[in-house]
């Protein structure tokens, strides 16, 4: 039995980021190359080693198995992609409560050639996060409007912070719809006349307008994505329809 060891010296303050990336590599790349059968471990510590050192170990039965592993990851597009994403993260006050501070990324933009000049700009401009990279005469840029509906990303049950990709709008829409379905259900159940029903739905419309329209404006944020409005309407309508399909039985 042989143990293959890979050492990475993380920059100051970025050791946890390195560990998170290695875990991502293990899930998305390593298991396809057989690390799930090699007792893969990620080790770090300060006793007898540098504080910044992160070590990835996996056991192999022979050199031949190790060569098969190298061949497998060499032909894996996900392995070539790994480490080429540019991630920008803003520290929010949520960190004071030990909640996640989500970031967002540019995918497949970093060069794998040493010595390449990269010009990177990132920041917050009029309620929008922006991330920009220029290299080899090409420019890559992404903007993402901050939203008051991102609460779901602060409490994800994962050991690593979430990085917003193209799926952020879909996940935010699910969050909004999921919150409003029970509200629509109980609002429909609690009325008995047509007038009360119109008053209830009018009040709900005002609440949605305040949450998705007024709050971002008051906080100096950009307008929320249109999918959030659609999700809010869908959640309330689904809640009302749920009452007509499955009303509570009287006791």
Secondary structure, 3 states (H helix, E strand, C coil): CEEEEEEEECCCCCHHHHHHHHHHHHHHHHHHHCHHHCCCEEEECCCCCCCCEEEEEEEECCHHHHHHHHHHHHCCHHHHHCCCCEEEECCCHHHHHCCCCCEEEECCCCCCCCCCCCEEEEEEECCEEEEEEEECCEEEEEEEECCCCCHHHHCCCCCCCCEECCCHHHHHHHHHHHHHHHHHHHHHHCCCCHHHHHHHHHHHHHHHHHHHHHHHHHCCCCCCCHHHHHHHHHHHHHHHHHHHHCCCCCC
